Amino acid sequence: MKPQSMLFTIYGEYVRHYGSEIWIGSLTRLMGEFGLSEPAVRAAISRMLRQGWLESRKVGNKSYYSVSERGKKRLEEAAARIYKVETDVWDGKWCIASYNIPEERRALRDQLRKELGWMGFGMLTTSTWISPNDLADRVKELTESHEITEHVEIFSAGHLGWSDPKQLVQKCWNIDEINAKYKEFIDTYREQFEQLSAKISSGEEVADSHCFVEKTKLVHEYRKFLFIDPDLPQELLPDLWLGKEADQLFQNYYQLLNPGAVRFFETVYEAAPVH
């Protein structure tokens, strides 16, 4: 597990519910539960500071790290998709983003592609990306923040031909590959969930630290689907779609682990003193 990715999970799952700020000592202790060393944690924090995800401040001789506005936004977007409720019926419209970014701004073009992929867009052609979800406002915001509005056009449109909607989905996303990843997730976590359920039912004690580690790993793994699953409406999914089953398993296992995980976090967590 990469330290930076794990930090995102810990901030998103715990710290943001406690004022979004935490003492570096608490953070290294929490990360230590996954076998990560203090230098590795500090290096990851430095990277996140440079990238604008975190902010730091000193109180006395102690350093505290909080999520930046940009970081909060990303964590809120991720949480909304991880803990999603049922989506509305699809209106048949496609959100389309088309761009023509000059070669000298190639790094920015690559960044835009990454961000569009994260949002759930699929690549129809090299510079035309589509989504069945209404993401126009988010694309506007993204292109404004990167100052590339003169190179991007955004449409909300109906599709007139020639593929049918499910064929269009197959062109833009590797649905079979996503389904296979969901199967891996189910195969890995179903057994763990059943074993822990049996332990708890029989009155066996389960350490809070164990719940913290397992719940954090669970969220960490499930969070990866944000980068590959475009969150398609029901109408566009294949008949055999394992996303729903994986989501139900995630929710059930999460509920089982959450109370102990939160108790453990609270014993380690230290915020800055209030003046």
N, C-alpha and C positions, 0 to 999 in steps of 0.2 A: 504493500500500500504506500503510495507516494505521500510524504508528509504534508505537502501543500493541499492535496486533494482531501486528506484526512482533516486538516484544519478547517476547510470549507464545511465539512460534515459536522464537526464539533460546534462551529459557530452557528450553523444553520439549525442544528437540532437542539442545542442547549443554550449557548451564550446569548443568542438574540432574544431569548425569552427572559433574560436576567439583565436587561439594560444594555446588552451588546458589548460590554466591556469586561475584561478579565485580567488578572495579574499574571505575568509571565510564569511565575512559579506554579500557579494552578494549571496553566496550560501545559507546561512540561511534564507535570505529574500525570495529567490526563493522557497525554500522548505516550507517556512511558508505559501505560497499560498495554500498548500495542507493540512494545519493544523498540520504540523510537528514542534515540539518544537526544540529550539536551542540545548538542551542537546541530544535529539534523533539524530539530524543531526551530532553533534560532535562525538557521539559514533559510528555512521555509518562510518564517515570519518576515525576514528581511526582503525576500522576493515579493511577498504579498504587499508589503509596504511600498516597494518600488512600482509595482503594478497598479497601485491605487485601490486595492481591496481593503486594506487595513489602515488605521491611524494609530499613533502612539502618543502617550503622555507620561511624564514622570511625576510621582508624588513622593517627596522625600527621596529615598534611594531606590524606590520600587518603580518598575516599568509596567504600564497597563496598556493593553491593546484593544481597540474597538473596531467595529466594522464601519467602513466609510459609507457615505450615502450611496455610492455606486455599488458597494458590496451588499448593502441592505436590499437594494433593488433586485439584485441578482438572486439573493437568498429568498426573497419574497416570491419571485417568479418561480423559482425551483419548488418551494413549498406548495404553491398553488397547483403545480402540476403533479407533485408526488402525492399530495392528499386531495386529489381532485374529486369533485362530485360529478354526477352524471351530466354529460353535455346535452345541449338542446338538439332537436332534429336539424340536420344539415339543410341549409337553404339552397344548395346546388351551386352556390357562387364560389369562385376561386379568387384568392388574393394572389396577385402576381407582382413580383419585384424584378425589374429588368435594369441592368446597369452596363455602363461602358466607361470603365475607369482607366485612365492613361497608364501606360507601362511604367512610367517613372513613379507611380504611386502603387506599385504592385503589392507592397506589404499591406497597404490599406485594403486592397481588393481581397487579399487572402483573409484578412481579419473580418471583412464583411461576409465572406462566404461562411466562415466559422460561425459567426453570429446568426446568420440566416438558418444554418443547420441546427443550431441550438434551439432556435425558436420553433422549429418543426417544419421548415420549408424543405422541399425536395427540388433537386436540380433537373429541370426539363431539358434545357440546353445550357451550354457553358455559362451564359450570362442571364439566363431567365429561370427564376425560381418560383415555385408555386406552393400554395397551401390551401386546403379547404376551410381553414379557420380564418376568422377575421382578425388579421394581424397588422392591418394597415397603419394604425396609430403607432404601434411599436416600431415598425420599419421607418416611419417618419421621424420618430424620436432618435432612432439609431443613426440614420443618415444625417440628421441635423447635428448630432453630437460629434460625428466624424467629419463634418463640414464637406459632405460630398453630394449635396442635394442637386447640384447641376449635372451630376453623372448618373442619377437614378430616377426611374419612373415607377410609380406604384399604381396598380389597377385592381378594381374589383369587377370580375367578369364572369359571364356564363361561357361554357365550353360547347362549341357547335359541332366539332368533328376533328378527328375521325375515331379515335379510340373511345370505348365506353369508359365511364369513370373508374372502374376497377382496373382496366388496362392502363389508364393514365397513372394510377397509383403504382402499378408494377414498373412503369418506366422511370418513375422518380425515386422510388424507395425499394430497397431489397427486403420485401416483406417476409420472405422465407427465412432470411438470415435473422431478422428481428424475432420471429417466431421461435427459431432454434435457440436464441439467447434466453427467451422466456422459459423454454423447456429446461435449459441448464439451471436457471434460477430455481424453478420448481423442484427439480431433482435434488438440488443441493439443500434447499431449506425446508422442504416438507418433512424430511426425517428429523431434522433438528427441532422443528416445531412440535412434532408428535412426541419426541422424547422429553422435551421440557414440560409439555402439557401433562404427561404421565407422572413426572416427578412432582409437580405442583399438586396434582390431584391426590397423590398418595401422601401428601403432607411433608415431603422431603424438603429440606431447607436449600434454597438457591442463593448464593452470595450476590449481594448488590453489585459488586465489582464485575462478576460474570455477566450479569444483565446489562451493565453499561457497555462492556466490550462487545457482547453479541448484538445488542441493539444498534450500536454505532456501526459495526460491520454490515449489518443488515441494511441500514439506510445508505451506507457508503456504496454497497453493491447495487441497490435498487436505483440510486441516483444516476447510475450510468445509463439507464434507459432514457433519461432526459436527452442524451446526446444522440440516440439512435431511433427512438420511437416518436414519430411525428404527431401522435395523439389524434389519429384520424377518427372521424365520426363513424358510428356503427355501420352506416350504409355503405362505407367504402372498405370495410374490413373483410378478409376472407372468411369462409364459413367456419373453418377451423382456426380460431384465433386464441392463443394462450395468454394474451395480455390480461384478460379479465381474471382468469384463474390465478395468475401470478400476483395480481393486485390484491385479490382476496386473501391469499396466503400471507402476503406482506402485511396487510392490515391486522390479521389475526395474531401473527407472531409478534408484531410491533406492540400490540395491546398487552400481550403477555409479559414482554420484557420491560416495557416503559416504566412502571412504578419503581422497580428496583434500580433501573438505570438513572432515573432522576434523583433518587435518594443518594446514590453514590456520587453523582455530579455535585449535589449540594454539600456533601462533606468536604469536597476538594476545592470548590469554587470560592474565590476571594475577589471581591470588587474593590474599587478605590474607596477610601473613606470619604464620607460626605462631610463637607465643611459647612 
